[in-house]
Amino acid sequence: MPKMKTKKSAAKRFSFTGTGKVKYKKQNLRHILTKKSTKRKRNLRKAGILSDHNVEVVRKRLLPYG
């Protein structure tokens, strides 16, 4: 059986922590920033953590060797 290919778009968007959780960059911080509060923009800078169900999907289908 051939090797599974990594989905390169997912590899650029997600990364794994040491404990196996999946980190991602939050959306809504690219443009139209004047109407967003400082607190909201500050919280968007932090990395998001995927839920457990979505972690299984990312690991199996998108990043099989991650």
N, CA, C and O atoms as a Tripos MOL2 file, in Angstrom:
@<TRIPOS>MOLECULE
protein
  264   263    66     0     0
PROTEIN
NO_CHARGES

@<TRIPOS>ATOM
      1 N           0.8470   -1.1790    0.0000 N.3       1 MET1
      2 CA          0.0000    0.0000    0.0000 C.3       1 MET1
      3 C           0.8930    1.2430    0.0000 C.2       1 MET1
      4 O           1.8760    1.3020    0.7380 O.2       1 MET1
      5 N           0.5520    2.2340   -0.8260 N.am      2 PRO2
      6 CA          1.4000    3.4270   -0.8940 C.3       2 PRO2
      7 C           1.2670    4.2800    0.3650 C.2       2 PRO2
      8 O           0.3210    4.1390    1.1390 O.2       2 PRO2
      9 N           2.2320    5.1570    0.5410 N.am      3 LYS3
     10 CA          2.1850    6.0680    1.6780 C.3       3 LYS3
     11 C           1.0110    7.0280    1.5190 C.2       3 LYS3
     12 O           0.6110    7.3730    0.4070 O.2       3 LYS3
     13 N           0.4730    7.4460    2.6570 N.am      4 MET4
     14 CA         -0.5810    8.4570    2.6300 C.3       4 MET4
     15 C           0.0570    9.8260    2.4470 C.2       4 MET4
     16 O           1.1310   10.0950    2.9850 O.2       4 MET4
     17 N          -0.6050   10.6860    1.6900 N.am      5 LYS5
     18 CA         -0.0810   12.0320    1.4900 C.3       5 LYS5
     19 C          -0.6460   12.9750    2.5450 C.2       5 LYS5
     20 O          -1.8190   12.8960    2.9070 O.2       5 LYS5
     21 N           0.2020   13.8550    3.0220 N.am      6 THR6
     22 CA         -0.2240   14.9040    3.9330 C.3       6 THR6
     23 C          -0.9290   15.9800    3.1300 C.2       6 THR6
     24 O          -0.4620   16.3680    2.0590 O.2       6 THR6
     25 N          -2.0620   16.4680    3.6470 N.am      7 LYS7
     26 CA         -2.7350   17.6090    3.0270 C.3       7 LYS7
     27 C          -1.9240   18.8470    3.3660 C.2       7 LYS7
     28 O          -1.9010   19.2830    4.5170 O.2       7 LYS7
     29 N          -1.2590   19.4140    2.3690 N.am      8 LYS8
     30 CA         -0.3200   20.5020    2.6120 C.3       8 LYS8
     31 C          -1.0230   21.7610    3.1370 C.2       8 LYS8
     32 O          -0.4370   22.5200    3.9090 O.2       8 LYS8
     33 N          -2.2750   21.9820    2.7210 N.am      9 SER9
     34 CA         -2.9880   23.1540    3.2390 C.3       9 SER9
     35 C          -3.2230   23.0150    4.7360 C.2       9 SER9
     36 O          -3.1510   24.0010    5.4690 O.2       9 SER9
     37 N          -3.5040   21.8020    5.1950 N.am     10 ALA10
     38 CA         -3.7020   21.5700    6.6290 C.3      10 ALA10
     39 C          -2.3780   21.6700    7.3710 C.2      10 ALA10
     40 O          -2.3400   22.1540    8.5020 O.2      10 ALA10
     41 N          -1.2980   21.2200    6.7540 N.am     11 ALA11
     42 CA          0.0150   21.2670    7.4060 C.3      11 ALA11
     43 C           0.4400   22.7090    7.6680 C.2      11 ALA11
     44 O           1.1490   22.9840    8.6360 O.2      11 ALA11
     45 N           0.0080   23.6270    6.8090 N.am     12 LYS12
     46 CA          0.3520   25.0260    6.9890 C.3      12 LYS12
     47 C          -0.5200   25.6970    8.0530 C.2      12 LYS12
     48 O          -0.1210   26.7100    8.6280 O.2      12 LYS12
     49 N          -1.6970   25.1470    8.3170 N.am     13 ARG13
     50 CA         -2.6420   25.7700    9.2270 C.3      13 ARG13
     51 C          -2.5910   25.2220   10.6440 C.2      13 ARG13
     52 O          -2.8760   25.9490   11.5960 O.2      13 ARG13
     53 N          -2.2340   23.9590   10.7980 N.am     14 PHE14
     54 CA         -2.2710   23.3070   12.0990 C.3      14 PHE14
     55 C          -0.8860   22.8710   12.5300 C.2      14 PHE14
     56 O          -0.0260   22.5750   11.6990 O.2      14 PHE14
     57 N          -0.6760   22.8330   13.8480 N.am     15 SER15
     58 CA          0.5450   22.2520   14.3930 C.3      15 SER15
     59 C           0.1810   21.5420   15.6850 C.2      15 SER15
     60 O          -0.8270   21.8640   16.3140 O.2      15 SER15
     61 N           1.0020   20.5750   16.0810 N.am     16 PHE16
     62 CA          0.7140   19.7750   17.2580 C.3      16 PHE16
     63 C           1.5100   20.2830   18.4510 C.2      16 PHE16
     64 O           2.6480   20.7310   18.3100 O.2      16 PHE16
     65 N           0.8930   20.2080   19.6310 N.am     17 THR17
     66 CA          1.6040   20.5110   20.8660 C.3      17 THR17
     67 C           2.2950   19.2450   21.3430 C.2      17 THR17
     68 O           2.1230   18.1810   20.7480 O.2      17 THR17
     69 N           3.0640   19.3500   22.3970 N.am     18 GLY18
     70 CA          3.7610   18.1870   22.9180 C.3      18 GLY18
     71 C           2.8360   17.1260   23.4700 C.2      18 GLY18
     72 O           3.1760   15.9430   23.4750 O.2      18 GLY18
     73 N           1.6580   17.5420   23.9390 N.am     19 THR19
     74 CA          0.7140   16.5860   24.5150 C.3      19 THR19
     75 C          -0.2640   16.0290   23.4890 C.2      19 THR19
     76 O          -1.1370   15.2300   23.8290 O.2      19 THR19
     77 N          -0.1190   16.4530   22.2180 N.am     20 GLY20
     78 CA         -0.9620   15.9030   21.1610 C.3      20 GLY20
     79 C          -2.1600   16.7480   20.8030 C.2      20 GLY20
     80 O          -2.9610   16.3460   19.9590 O.2      20 GLY20
     81 N          -2.3070   17.9060   21.4160 N.am     21 LYS21
     82 CA         -3.3980   18.7980   21.0290 C.3      21 LYS21
     83 C          -3.0330   19.4920   19.7250 C.2      21 LYS21
     84 O          -1.8640   19.5320   19.3410 O.2      21 LYS21
     85 N          -4.0420   20.0410   19.0420 N.am     22 VAL22
     86 CA         -3.8130   20.6930   17.7490 C.3      22 VAL22
     87 C          -4.0180   22.1890   17.9100 C.2      22 VAL22
     88 O          -5.0780   22.6340   18.3500 O.2      22 VAL22
     89 N          -2.9930   22.9730   17.5490 N.am     23 LYS23
     90 CA         -3.0550   24.4270   17.6080 C.3      23 LYS23
     91 C          -3.3790   24.9750   16.2290 C.2      23 LYS23
     92 O          -3.0410   24.3720   15.2100 O.2      23 LYS23
     93 N          -4.0420   26.1320   16.2100 N.am     24 TYR24
     94 CA         -4.3040   26.8270   14.9530 C.3      24 TYR24
     95 C          -4.3500   28.3160   15.2160 C.2      24 TYR24
     96 O          -4.5350   28.7440   16.3550 O.2      24 TYR24
     97 N          -4.1830   29.1080   14.1670 N.am     25 LYS25
     98 CA         -4.2720   30.5630   14.2740 C.3      25 LYS25
     99 C          -5.7200   30.9710   14.1050 C.2      25 LYS25
    100 O          -6.4020   30.5060   13.1910 O.2      25 LYS25
    101 N          -6.1900   31.8430   14.9880 N.am     26 LYS26
    102 CA         -7.5820   32.2680   14.9380 C.3      26 LYS26
    103 C          -7.8320   33.2060   13.7650 C.2      26 LYS26
    104 O          -6.9270   33.8960   13.2970 O.2      26 LYS26
    105 N          -9.0680   33.2180   13.3050 N.am     27 GLN27
    106 CA         -9.4330   34.0530   12.1670 C.3      27 GLN27
    107 C          -9.8490   35.4500   12.6280 C.2      27 GLN27
    108 O          -9.8920   35.7260   13.8270 O.2      27 GLN27
    109 N         -10.1540   36.3200   11.6800 N.am     28 ASN28
    110 CA        -10.6740   37.6760   11.9100 C.3      28 ASN28
    111 C          -9.6350   38.6730   12.3990 C.2      28 ASN28
    112 O          -9.9940   39.6300   13.0850 O.2      28 ASN28
    113 N          -8.3640   38.4870   12.0740 N.am     29 LEU29
    114 CA         -7.3590   39.4580   12.4950 C.3      29 LEU29
    115 C          -6.5760   39.9840   11.2900 C.2      29 LEU29
    116 O          -5.4330   40.4160   11.4450 O.2      29 LEU29
    117 N          -7.1630   39.9560   10.1100 N.am     30 ARG30
    118 CA         -6.4510   40.3460    8.8970 C.3      30 ARG30
    119 C          -6.7670   41.7670    8.4460 C.2      30 ARG30
    120 O          -5.8600   42.5190    8.0890 O.2      30 ARG30
    121 N          -8.0210   42.1340    8.4590 N.am     31 HIS31
    122 CA         -8.3950   43.4750    7.9920 C.3      31 HIS31
    123 C          -9.6730   43.8950    8.6970 C.2      31 HIS31
    124 O         -10.2640   43.1110    9.4400 O.2      31 HIS31
    125 N         -10.1070   45.1460    8.4650 N.am     32 ILE32
    126 CA        -11.2560   45.7560    9.1510 C.3      32 ILE32
    127 C         -11.0570   45.6550   10.6640 C.2      32 ILE32
    128 O         -11.9130   45.1440   11.3850 O.2      32 ILE32
    129 N          -9.9140   46.1500   11.1240 N.am     33 LEU33
    130 CA         -9.5800   46.0300   12.5350 C.3      33 LEU33
    131 C         -10.0490   47.2180   13.3620 C.2      33 LEU33
    132 O         -10.0350   47.1500   14.5920 O.2      33 LEU33
    133 N         -10.4630   48.3050   12.7190 N.am     34 THR34
    134 CA        -10.8110   49.5110   13.4710 C.3      34 THR34
    135 C         -12.0880   49.3280   14.2720 C.2      34 THR34
    136 O         -12.2240   49.9190   15.3430 O.2      34 THR34
    137 N         -13.0220   48.5330   13.7900 N.am     35 LYS35
    138 CA        -14.2790   48.3460   14.5120 C.3      35 LYS35
    139 C         -14.1860   47.2670   15.5920 C.2      35 LYS35
    140 O         -15.1230   47.1040   16.3740 O.2      35 LYS35
    141 N         -13.0920   46.5390   15.6510 N.am     36 LYS36
    142 CA        -12.9320   45.4860   16.6500 C.3      36 LYS36
    143 C         -12.2490   46.0660   17.8900 C.2      36 LYS36
    144 O         -11.3380   46.8870   17.7800 O.2      36 LYS36
    145 N         -12.6920   45.6400   19.0500 N.am     37 SER37
    146 CA        -12.1450   46.1830   20.2900 C.3      37 SER37
    147 C         -10.7160   45.6730   20.5080 C.2      37 SER37
    148 O         -10.3060   44.6560   19.9490 O.2      37 SER37
    149 N          -9.9850   46.3990   21.3240 N.am     38 THR38
    150 CA         -8.6040   46.0140   21.6320 C.3      38 THR38
    151 C          -8.5700   44.6620   22.3280 C.2      38 THR38
    152 O          -7.6890   43.8450   22.0600 O.2      38 THR38
    153 N          -9.5190   44.4250   23.2140 N.am     39 LYS39
    154 CA         -9.5800   43.1530   23.9340 C.3      39 LYS39
    155 C          -9.8150   41.9950   22.9690 C.2      39 LYS39
    156 O          -9.1960   40.9380   23.0880 O.2      39 LYS39
    157 N         -10.7160   42.2080   22.0160 N.am     40 ARG40
    158 CA        -11.0110   41.1540   21.0390 C.3      40 ARG40
    159 C          -9.7900   40.8470   20.1840 C.2      40 ARG40
    160 O          -9.4790   39.6810   19.9420 O.2      40 ARG40
    161 N          -9.1010   41.8800   19.7280 N.am     41 LYS41
    162 CA         -7.9080   41.6730   18.9040 C.3      41 LYS41
    163 C          -6.7960   40.9910   19.6900 C.2      41 LYS41
    164 O          -6.0740   40.1540   19.1480 O.2      41 LYS41
    165 N          -6.6540   41.3450   20.9650 N.am     42 ARG42
    166 CA         -5.6440   40.7210   21.8110 C.3      42 ARG42
    167 C          -5.9290   39.2290   21.9960 C.2      42 ARG42
    168 O          -5.0060   38.4160   21.9610 O.2      42 ARG42
    169 N          -7.1830   38.8670   22.1890 N.am     43 ASN43
    170 CA         -7.5390   37.4580   22.3560 C.3      43 ASN43
    171 C          -7.4180   36.6760   21.0580 C.2      43 ASN43
    172 O          -7.1850   35.4680   21.0870 O.2      43 ASN43
    173 N          -7.5720   37.3390   19.9260 N.am     44 LEU44
    174 CA         -7.4190   36.6620   18.6350 C.3      44 LEU44
    175 C          -5.9630   36.3380   18.3340 C.2      44 LEU44
    176 O          -5.6810   35.4740   17.5040 O.2      44 LEU44
    177 N          -5.0250   37.0270   19.0040 N.am     45 ARG45
    178 CA         -3.6090   36.7540   18.7730 C.3      45 ARG45
    179 C          -3.1880   35.3980   19.3280 C.2      45 ARG45
    180 O          -2.2510   34.7810   18.8200 O.2      45 ARG45
    181 N          -3.8690   34.9380   20.3570 N.am     46 LYS46
    182 CA         -3.5090   33.6760   20.9910 C.3      46 LYS46
    183 C          -3.8680   32.5130   20.0870 C.2      46 LYS46
    184 O          -4.7900   32.6080   19.2770 O.2      46 LYS46
    185 N          -3.1460   31.4260   20.2230 N.am     47 ALA47
    186 CA         -3.4390   30.2300   19.4270 C.3      47 ALA47
    187 C          -4.7050   29.5720   19.9430 C.2      47 ALA47
    188 O          -4.9690   29.5630   21.1460 O.2      47 ALA47
    189 N          -5.4930   29.0150   19.0130 N.am     48 GLY48
    190 CA         -6.6740   28.2650   19.3960 C.3      48 GLY48
    191 C          -6.3320   26.7910   19.5070 C.2      48 GLY48
    192 O          -5.3660   26.3260   18.9020 O.2      48 GLY48
    193 N          -7.1230   26.0530   20.2790 N.am     49 ILE49
    194 CA         -6.9430   24.6180   20.4450 C.3      49 ILE49
    195 C          -8.1890   23.9300   19.9030 C.2      49 ILE49
    196 O          -9.3100   24.2880   20.2660 O.2      49 ILE49
    197 N          -7.9930   22.9440   19.0360 N.am     50 LEU50
    198 CA         -9.1260   22.2180   18.4700 C.3      50 LEU50
    199 C          -9.7740   21.3230   19.5070 C.2      50 LEU50
    200 O          -9.1250   20.8810   20.4550 O.2      50 LEU50
    201 N         -11.0840   21.0550   19.3160 N.am     51 SER51
    202 CA        -11.7850   20.1280   20.1930 C.3      51 SER51
    203 C         -11.3340   18.7000   19.9030 C.2      51 SER51
    204 O         -10.7270   18.4230   18.8690 O.2      51 SER51
    205 N         -11.6420   17.8020   20.8330 N.am     52 ASP52
    206 CA        -11.1530   16.4250   20.7320 C.3      52 ASP52
    207 C         -11.6420   15.7200   19.4730 C.2      52 ASP52
    208 O         -10.8820   14.9850   18.8430 O.2      52 ASP52
    209 N         -12.9000   15.9350   19.1000 N.am     53 HIS53
    210 CA        -13.4300   15.2760   17.9040 C.3      53 HIS53
    211 C         -12.6810   15.7350   16.6580 C.2      53 HIS53
    212 O         -12.3270   14.9180   15.8080 O.2      53 HIS53
    213 N         -12.4450   17.0170   16.5490 N.am     54 ASN54
    214 CA        -11.7440   17.5480   15.3810 C.3      54 ASN54
    215 C         -10.2880   17.1210   15.3360 C.2      54 ASN54
    216 O          -9.7020   17.0240   14.2580 O.2      54 ASN54
    217 N          -9.6990   16.8640   16.4960 N.am     55 VAL55
    218 CA         -8.3150   16.3880   16.5390 C.3      55 VAL55
    219 C          -8.2120   15.0400   15.8360 C.2      55 VAL55
    220 O          -7.2640   14.8000   15.0890 O.2      55 VAL55
    221 N          -9.1810   14.1590   16.0710 N.am     56 GLU56
    222 CA         -9.1850   12.8430   15.4240 C.3      56 GLU56
    223 C          -9.2450   12.9840   13.9100 C.2      56 GLU56
    224 O          -8.5370   12.2810   13.1890 O.2      56 GLU56
    225 N         -10.0850   13.8850   13.4290 N.am     57 VAL57
    226 CA        -10.2310   14.0940   11.9880 C.3      57 VAL57
    227 C          -8.9340   14.6030   11.3810 C.2      57 VAL57
    228 O          -8.4970   14.1160   10.3390 O.2      57 VAL57
    229 N          -8.3200   15.5830   12.0340 N.am     58 VAL58
    230 CA         -7.0800   16.1580   11.5150 C.3      58 VAL58
    231 C          -5.9810   15.1090   11.4970 C.2      58 VAL58
    232 O          -5.2400   15.0000   10.5200 O.2      58 VAL58
    233 N          -5.8710   14.3320   12.5770 N.am     59 ARG59
    234 CA         -4.8140   13.3290   12.6760 C.3      59 ARG59
    235 C          -4.9630   12.2180   11.6470 C.2      59 ARG59
    236 O          -3.9800   11.8100   11.0280 O.2      59 ARG59
    237 N          -6.1770   11.7290   11.4610 N.am     60 LYS60
    238 CA         -6.3870   10.5760   10.5710 C.3      60 LYS60
    239 C          -6.3330   10.9650    9.0940 C.2      60 LYS60
    240 O          -5.6680   10.3080    8.2930 O.2      60 LYS60
    241 N          -7.0470   12.0480    8.7430 N.am     61 ARG61
    242 CA         -7.2440   12.3510    7.3340 C.3      61 ARG61
    243 C          -6.2760   13.3770    6.7760 C.2      61 ARG61
    244 O          -5.7920   13.2360    5.6530 O.2      61 ARG61
    245 N          -5.9930   14.4110    7.5590 N.am     62 LEU62
    246 CA         -5.2420   15.5320    7.0030 C.3      62 LEU62
    247 C          -3.7450   15.4360    7.2630 C.2      62 LEU62
    248 O          -2.9370   15.7130    6.3760 O.2      62 LEU62
    249 N          -3.3770   15.0440    8.4750 N.am     63 LEU63
    250 CA         -1.9620   14.9820    8.8460 C.3      63 LEU63
    251 C          -1.6410   13.5970    9.3980 C.2      63 LEU63
    252 O          -1.4030   13.4590   10.5980 O.2      63 LEU63
    253 N          -1.6300   12.5770    8.5580 N.am     64 PRO64
    254 CA         -1.4580   11.2130    9.0560 C.3      64 PRO64
    255 C          -0.1110   10.9740    9.7320 C.2      64 PRO64
    256 O          -0.0050   10.0740   10.5650 O.2      64 PRO64
    257 N           0.9100   11.7400    9.4040 N.am     65 TYR65
    258 CA          2.2310   11.5250    9.9880 C.3      65 TYR65
    259 C           2.6160   12.6470   10.9550 C.2      65 TYR65
    260 O           3.7830   12.7910   11.3170 O.2      65 TYR65
    261 N           1.6220   13.4420   11.3700 N.am     66 GLY66
    262 CA          1.9110   14.5700   12.2300 C.3      66 GLY66
    263 C           2.0410   14.2060   13.6850 C.2      66 GLY66
    264 O           2.2860   15.0760   14.5200 O.2      66 GLY66
@<TRIPOS>BOND
     1     1     2 1
     2     2     3 1
     3     3     4 2
     4     3     5 am
     5     5     6 1
     6     6     7 1
     7     7     8 2
     8     7     9 am
     9     9    10 1
    10    10    11 1
    11    11    12 2
    12    11    13 am
    13    13    14 1
    14    14    15 1
    15    15    16 2
    16    15    17 am
    17    17    18 1
    18    18    19 1
    19    19    20 2
    20    19    21 am
    21    21    22 1
    22    22    23 1
    23    23    24 2
    24    23    25 am
    25    25    26 1
    26    26    27 1
    27    27    28 2
    28    27    29 am
    29    29    30 1
    30    30    31 1
    31    31    32 2
    32    31    33 am
    33    33    34 1
    34    34    35 1
    35    35    36 2
    36    35    37 am
    37    37    38 1
    38    38    39 1
    39    39    40 2
    40    39    41 am
    41    41    42 1
    42    42    43 1
    43    43    44 2
    44    43    45 am
    45    45    46 1
    46    46    47 1
    47    47    48 2
    48    47    49 am
    49    49    50 1
    50    50    51 1
    51    51    52 2
    52    51    53 am
    53    53    54 1
    54    54    55 1
    55    55    56 2
    56    55    57 am
    57    57    58 1
    58    58    59 1
    59    59    60 2
    60    59    61 am
    61    61    62 1
    62    62    63 1
    63    63    64 2
    64    63    65 am
    65    65    66 1
    66    66    67 1
    67    67    68 2
    68    67    69 am
    69    69    70 1
    70    70    71 1
    71    71    72 2
    72    71    73 am
    73    73    74 1
    74    74    75 1
    75    75    76 2
    76    75    77 am
    77    77    78 1
    78    78    79 1
    79    79    80 2
    80    79    81 am
    81    81    82 1
    82    82    83 1
    83    83    84 2
    84    83    85 am
    85    85    86 1
    86    86    87 1
    87    87    88 2
    88    87    89 am
    89    89    90 1
    90    90    91 1
    91    91    92 2
    92    91    93 am
    93    93    94 1
    94    94    95 1
    95    95    96 2
    96    95    97 am
    97    97    98 1
    98    98    99 1
    99    99   100 2
   100    99   101 am
   101   101   102 1
   102   102   103 1
   103   103   104 2
   104   103   105 am
   105   105   106 1
   106   106   107 1
   107   107   108 2
   108   107   109 am
   109   109   110 1
   110   110   111 1
   111   111   112 2
   112   111   113 am
   113   113   114 1
   114   114   115 1
   115   115   116 2
   116   115   117 am
   117   117   118 1
   118   118   119 1
   119   119   120 2
   120   119   121 am
   121   121   122 1
   122   122   123 1
   123   123   124 2
   124   123   125 am
   125   125   126 1
   126   126   127 1
   127   127   128 2
   128   127   129 am
   129   129   130 1
   130   130   131 1
   131   131   132 2
   132   131   133 am
   133   133   134 1
   134   134   135 1
   135   135   136 2
   136   135   137 am
   137   137   138 1
   138   138   139 1
   139   139   140 2
   140   139   141 am
   141   141   142 1
   142   142   143 1
   143   143   144 2
   144   143   145 am
   145   145   146 1
   146   146   147 1
   147   147   148 2
   148   147   149 am
   149   149   150 1
   150   150   151 1
   151   151   152 2
   152   151   153 am
   153   153   154 1
   154   154   155 1
   155   155   156 2
   156   155   157 am
   157   157   158 1
   158   158   159 1
   159   159   160 2
   160   159   161 am
   161   161   162 1
   162   162   163 1
   163   163   164 2
   164   163   165 am
   165   165   166 1
   166   166   167 1
   167   167   168 2
   168   167   169 am
   169   169   170 1
   170   170   171 1
   171   171   172 2
   172   171   173 am
   173   173   174 1
   174   174   175 1
   175   175   176 2
   176   175   177 am
   177   177   178 1
   178   178   179 1
   179   179   180 2
   180   179   181 am
   181   181   182 1
   182   182   183 1
   183   183   184 2
   184   183   185 am
   185   185   186 1
   186   186   187 1
   187   187   188 2
   188   187   189 am
   189   189   190 1
   190   190   191 1
   191   191   192 2
   192   191   193 am
   193   193   194 1
   194   194   195 1
   195   195   196 2
   196   195   197 am
   197   197   198 1
   198   198   199 1
   199   199   200 2
   200   199   201 am
   201   201   202 1
   202   202   203 1
   203   203   204 2
   204   203   205 am
   205   205   206 1
   206   206   207 1
   207   207   208 2
   208   207   209 am
   209   209   210 1
   210   210   211 1
   211   211   212 2
   212   211   213 am
   213   213   214 1
   214   214   215 1
   215   215   216 2
   216   215   217 am
   217   217   218 1
   218   218   219 1
   219   219   220 2
   220   219   221 am
   221   221   222 1
   222   222   223 1
   223   223   224 2
   224   223   225 am
   225   225   226 1
   226   226   227 1
   227   227   228 2
   228   227   229 am
   229   229   230 1
   230   230   231 1
   231   231   232 2
   232   231   233 am
   233   233   234 1
   234   234   235 1
   235   235   236 2
   236   235   237 am
   237   237   238 1
   238   238   239 1
   239   239   240 2
   240   239   241 am
   241   241   242 1
   242   242   243 1
   243   243   244 2
   244   243   245 am
   245   245   246 1
   246   246   247 1
   247   247   248 2
   248   247   249 am
   249   249   250 1
   250   250   251 1
   251   251   252 2
   252   251   253 am
   253   253   254 1
   254   254   255 1
   255   255   256 2
   256   255   257 am
   257   257   258 1
   258   258   259 1
   259   259   260 2
   260   259   261 am
   261   261   262 1
   262   262   263 1
   263   263   264 2
@<TRIPOS>SUBSTRUCTURE
     1 MET1         2 RESIDUE 1 A MET
     2 PRO2         6 RESIDUE 1 A PRO
     3 LYS3        10 RESIDUE 1 A LYS
     4 MET4        14 RESIDUE 1 A MET
     5 LYS5        18 RESIDUE 1 A LYS
     6 THR6        22 RESIDUE 1 A THR
     7 LYS7        26 RESIDUE 1 A LYS
     8 LYS8        30 RESIDUE 1 A LYS
     9 SER9        34 RESIDUE 1 A SER
    10 ALA10       38 RESIDUE 1 A ALA
    11 ALA11       42 RESIDUE 1 A ALA
    12 LYS12       46 RESIDUE 1 A LYS
    13 ARG13       50 RESIDUE 1 A ARG
    14 PHE14       54 RESIDUE 1 A PHE
    15 SER15       58 RESIDUE 1 A SER
    16 PHE16       62 RESIDUE 1 A PHE
    17 THR17       66 RESIDUE 1 A THR
    18 GLY18       70 RESIDUE 1 A GLY
    19 THR19       74 RESIDUE 1 A THR
    20 GLY20       78 RESIDUE 1 A GLY
    21 LYS21       82 RESIDUE 1 A LYS
    22 VAL22       86 RESIDUE 1 A VAL
    23 LYS23       90 RESIDUE 1 A LYS
    24 TYR24       94 RESIDUE 1 A TYR
    25 LYS25       98 RESIDUE 1 A LYS
    26 LYS26      102 RESIDUE 1 A LYS
    27 GLN27      106 RESIDUE 1 A GLN
    28 ASN28      110 RESIDUE 1 A ASN
    29 LEU29      114 RESIDUE 1 A LEU
    30 ARG30      118 RESIDUE 1 A ARG
    31 HIS31      122 RESIDUE 1 A HIS
    32 ILE32      126 RESIDUE 1 A ILE
    33 LEU33      130 RESIDUE 1 A LEU
    34 THR34      134 RESIDUE 1 A THR
    35 LYS35      138 RESIDUE 1 A LYS
    36 LYS36      142 RESIDUE 1 A LYS
    37 SER37      146 RESIDUE 1 A SER
    38 THR38      150 RESIDUE 1 A THR
    39 LYS39      154 RESIDUE 1 A LYS
    40 ARG40      158 RESIDUE 1 A ARG
    41 LYS41      162 RESIDUE 1 A LYS
    42 ARG42      166 RESIDUE 1 A ARG
    43 ASN43      170 RESIDUE 1 A ASN
    44 LEU44      174 RESIDUE 1 A LEU
    45 ARG45      178 RESIDUE 1 A ARG
    46 LYS46      182 RESIDUE 1 A LYS
    47 ALA47      186 RESIDUE 1 A ALA
    48 GLY48      190 RESIDUE 1 A GLY
    49 ILE49      194 RESIDUE 1 A ILE
    50 LEU50      198 RESIDUE 1 A LEU
    51 SER51      202 RESIDUE 1 A SER
    52 ASP52      206 RESIDUE 1 A ASP
    53 HIS53      210 RESIDUE 1 A HIS
    54 ASN54      214 RESIDUE 1 A ASN
    55 VAL55      218 RESIDUE 1 A VAL
    56 GLU56      222 RESIDUE 1 A GLU
    57 VAL57      226 RESIDUE 1 A VAL
    58 VAL58      230 RESIDUE 1 A VAL
    59 ARG59      234 RESIDUE 1 A ARG
    60 LYS60      238 RESIDUE 1 A LYS
    61 ARG61      242 RESIDUE 1 A ARG
    62 LEU62      246 RESIDUE 1 A LEU
    63 LEU63      250 RESIDUE 1 A LEU
    64 PRO64      254 RESIDUE 1 A PRO
    65 TYR65      258 RESIDUE 1 A TYR
    66 GLY66      262 RESIDUE 1 A GLY
